[in-house]
Amino acid sequence: MRTVLLAASLSTIAHAASAQTARPDPGPLTIARQGSFFVGGREVKSDTLSTVPAYAPSGTITVDQVYVRYQVPAGKLAVPITLVHGCCLTGKTWETTPDGRMGWDEYFVRHGHPTYVIDQAWRGRSAANPSAINAVRTGKAAPDQLPTVFSSGHEGAWAIFRFGKDYPQTMPGMRFPLAAQAEFWKQIVPDSINSLPTPNPTVPALSELAQKIGGTVLMSHSQSGIYPFQAAALSREGIAGIVAIEPGACPEPTADMTPYVGLPILVLWGDYVDEFPRWAPRLKNCRAFIDAANAAGAKAEMLVLPEVGIKGNTHMLMQDDNSLDIADILIDWIGKHVGTVK
């Protein structure tokens, strides 16, 4: 099986990332512009919008839209990066780390990349649809029609994020800043993915966003790991590359590989993966996908950090104590394999 062959360019970075790299104060952040907007969305007419007397139950709302916040740095620009969070989280994933360090969205901006951070549909600042809940509340629908909403408790998330196998035990050499775990738990929000329409509206919204930007690397994490691949299957327009961080799923190796021909793809994994039955099969499937994609003409690579000497990274490696060293690897890979967008 093919794994990423970046040894020459990664050797120095890997050595640095094995121990936290000291970084000077970066100074003021200079940006040319910033803002926010929405992509996607549809109108829904309903008679169960509200059970509160002050608000009419009937009317039209807009749902399935995806919130996007962006920053464009001053000076020469590198390829834009779009950051897509995972399960039970929001775009906060990519912002300041729980212990107060710089997040990837700011770091990428400081390295010349216009950076776009989204909240998935029905998450964070991307509106959910309350009509099904209120239909049950008012007796217009049966209780079994209630939407499925879930959240991840601290104890369960502990193993999902590979901090340790059992709460509160930790993996040896684990690099997540556990002293700030109380701040991390505040990031977790209810997840409505099981109640979303099919296809998940975040996917066509990502395709629309890529076209609107005019070229971007789609960088996903965990639950959203498959979304950039699904967006590429809708349209390659605007998708300059894909970086999937510990994807919950890669495309099946038996899938149609046509959407990925010639597309730079990097799938990145942290440590301890083979020790967790939730994650080991996913890593195996991604390896098989990489082989199948390359056989079809893709430019796909796999990087498993402990295989290049970087140990201790959890599922939340963008928040681990060497997060900026990992970001350096991604910036280096994007520069060499994606280049710039004209």
Secondary structure, DSSP 8 states (H G I E B T S, - for coil): ------HHHHHHHHHHHTS-----------EEEEEEEEEEEEEEEES-S--STTS-S-EEEEEEEEEEEEEEESSS----EEEE--TT--GGGGSS-TTS---HHHHHHHTT--EEEEE-TTSTTS----HHHHHHHTTSS-GGGS---B---HHHHHHHTTS-SSTT---TT--S-GGGHHHHHTT---B-GGGS-SS-THHHHHHHHHHHHTSEEEEEEGGGGGHHHHHHHH--TTEEEEEEES-S----TTS--GGGTT-EEEEEE-SSGGG-TTTHHHHHHHHHHHHHHHHTT-EEEEEEGGGGT-----TTTTTSTTHHHHHHHHHHHHHHHT----
